[in-house]
């Protein structure tokens, strides 16, 4: 029986040939400074989450406009620029967001500052 050698190299021989060689860094080169913390995102989607939650539960809200007028109803839908307020016994309104000072949940809890009358 004749012992023959394969012409094809083994896998370990190939890995040794193409293994990356360690790069030597000169002592005077300084590594780059660590990266700063990334800036927070411009859009957190908190407003969208709030509107969707109020729409799904049909929560009565009070909308305070820039001139101090208070409108009451439920938010039926919203988009980037406005909300649709469905009111009881009055016409529904389309209100531009830039005209809204703030809005809050309407009801006994809101009237008492959310403490339910307890101190």
C-alpha positions as CSV (number, residue, x, y, z in Angstrom):
1,X,0.0,0.0,0.0
2,X,1.3,3.4,-1.0
3,X,0.9,6.4,1.2
4,X,-0.2,9.3,-1.0
5,X,-0.2,12.9,0.0
6,X,-3.2,15.0,-1.0
7,X,-2.6,18.0,-3.2
8,X,-5.4,20.0,-1.5
9,X,-4.3,21.8,1.7
10,X,-6.2,21.3,5.0
11,X,-8.5,23.9,6.4
12,X,-6.1,24.9,9.1
13,X,-3.3,25.6,6.6
14,X,-5.7,27.9,4.6
15,X,-6.7,29.8,7.8
16,X,-3.1,30.3,8.7
17,X,-2.3,31.7,5.2
18,X,-5.2,34.2,5.2
19,X,-5.3,35.1,8.9
20,X,-5.1,38.9,9.5
21,X,-1.8,40.0,10.9
22,X,-1.9,42.2,14.0
23,X,-1.4,45.8,13.2
24,X,1.2,47.5,15.4
25,X,0.3,51.0,16.5
26,X,3.0,53.6,17.0
27,X,3.3,54.7,20.6
28,X,2.7,58.4,19.6
29,X,-0.7,57.7,18.1
30,X,-3.6,58.3,20.5
31,X,-6.8,56.4,20.1
32,X,-9.9,58.5,19.3
33,X,-11.8,59.9,22.3
34,X,-14.9,57.9,23.4
35,X,-18.1,58.8,21.5
36,X,-20.5,61.3,23.2
37,X,-24.0,60.2,24.2
38,X,-26.3,60.4,21.2
39,X,-28.8,63.3,21.1
40,X,-32.3,62.4,22.2
41,X,-34.8,61.8,19.4
42,X,-36.8,64.8,18.2
43,X,-40.0,62.8,18.2
44,X,-40.9,60.8,21.3
45,X,-44.5,59.9,20.1
46,X,-45.8,60.7,23.6
47,X,-48.5,63.0,22.3
48,X,-49.7,60.4,19.8
49,X,-49.8,57.8,22.6
50,X,-51.8,60.2,24.8
51,X,-54.4,61.0,22.1
52,X,-54.8,57.3,21.1
53,X,-55.4,56.3,24.7
54,X,-58.0,59.1,25.2
55,X,-59.8,58.2,22.0
56,X,-60.0,54.5,22.8
57,X,-61.4,55.0,26.2
58,X,-63.6,57.9,25.1
59,X,-62.3,59.9,28.1
60,X,-64.1,63.3,28.5
61,X,-61.5,66.0,28.2
62,X,-61.5,69.8,28.7
63,X,-59.5,71.8,26.1
64,X,-58.3,75.2,27.2
65,X,-57.7,77.5,24.3
66,X,-55.1,80.3,24.2
67,X,-57.7,82.9,24.9
68,X,-58.8,81.0,28.1
69,X,-62.0,79.5,26.6
70,X,-62.7,76.0,27.8
71,X,-64.3,73.4,25.5
72,X,-65.5,70.0,26.8
73,X,-66.0,66.8,24.9
74,X,-64.1,63.7,23.7
75,X,-61.3,63.4,21.2
76,X,-62.6,61.6,18.1
77,X,-59.5,61.8,16.0
78,X,-56.3,63.8,15.6
79,X,-53.6,64.5,13.1
80,X,-50.4,66.6,13.0
81,X,-52.1,70.0,13.0
82,X,-55.6,69.5,14.7
83,X,-57.9,67.5,16.8
84,X,-61.7,66.8,16.4
85,X,-63.6,67.4,19.6
86,X,-67.0,65.6,19.8
87,X,-69.3,67.5,22.1
88,X,-72.6,66.6,23.7
89,X,-75.5,68.8,22.8
90,X,-73.3,71.1,20.8
91,X,-71.7,71.0,17.3
92,X,-68.4,69.0,17.0
93,X,-65.3,71.1,16.5
94,X,-62.1,70.9,14.6
95,X,-59.5,72.7,16.7
96,X,-56.0,73.6,15.5
97,X,-53.3,72.4,17.9
98,X,-51.5,75.8,17.8
99,X,-54.7,77.3,19.4
100,X,-54.7,74.9,22.4
101,X,-53.0,76.1,25.5
102,X,-53.5,72.7,27.2
103,X,-56.0,69.9,27.7
104,X,-56.8,67.7,30.6
105,X,-59.2,64.8,31.6
106,X,-62.5,66.3,32.6
107,X,-64.4,65.0,35.6
108,X,-64.5,64.9,39.3
109,X,-60.9,63.7,39.7
110,X,-59.6,66.5,37.5
111,X,-61.7,69.1,39.3
112,X,-60.1,68.0,42.7
113,X,-56.6,68.0,41.3
114,X,-56.6,64.2,40.9
115,X,-56.7,63.5,44.6
116,X,-60.3,62.4,44.6
117,X,-61.1,64.9,47.4
118,X,-58.6,63.3,49.8
119,X,-55.8,65.3,51.4
